[in-house]
Amino acid sequence: MGFIGKNNLDDTLVRNEVIKFANITLGLKLYSNPAYNKIDLICKKEKNMGVEVEHGKWSGDFWKNDAYSLISNLGFRTLNIPKRKHKYWLEYYNGKFNPSHDKNLYIRTNKDFTQFLVVEPHVIKDPKKLYECKFQPNNSDCVEEWLSLKKKDVRTYNLIKGQFILQD
């Protein structure tokens, strides 16, 4: 059995795929965090660095998929991070210092792991790059709060001939 979160969602597959991608493409050695309600992956060498992962349900190129990249209704294409996950990039959360706030990455992947979207911590921490909005995601009946980012602030890697290539 894999890692089961609060919604009984086994995210072992996406965690394992991000671990492989990060090792090969980003040079990071990661392992799955066994702690409940904490960041998904932890860096082996830098304990104060983590990666929050999300397995998207789109196929192909996120930036060409209107149902996903235009869902924020901001008038431009965005990658959207649930606002509830913003705690991983806050210096203090619930009165406690977060030593990894300026090191954590956010990585989202498509359905078949042929595209990985990587957001650096300095981007998530920059209020000039974040657009707060509310919308109902494709997989829910509820309106949620989101942090949206423009394409230019996201590193997009596509699997081409067996290698992940950074998209222009």
Beta strands, then each sheet from edge to edge (+ up, - down):
strand 1: 30-32
strand 2: 41-43
strand 3: 50-55
strand 4: 78-82
strand 5: 92-93
strand 6: 96-97
strand 7: 105-109
strand 8: 115-119
strand 9: 131-135
strand 10: 144-150
strand 11: 155-160
strand 12: 163-166
sheet 1: 1+ 2- 3+ 7+ 8- 11+ 12-
sheet 2: 4+ 10- 9+
sheet 3: 5+ 6-
end
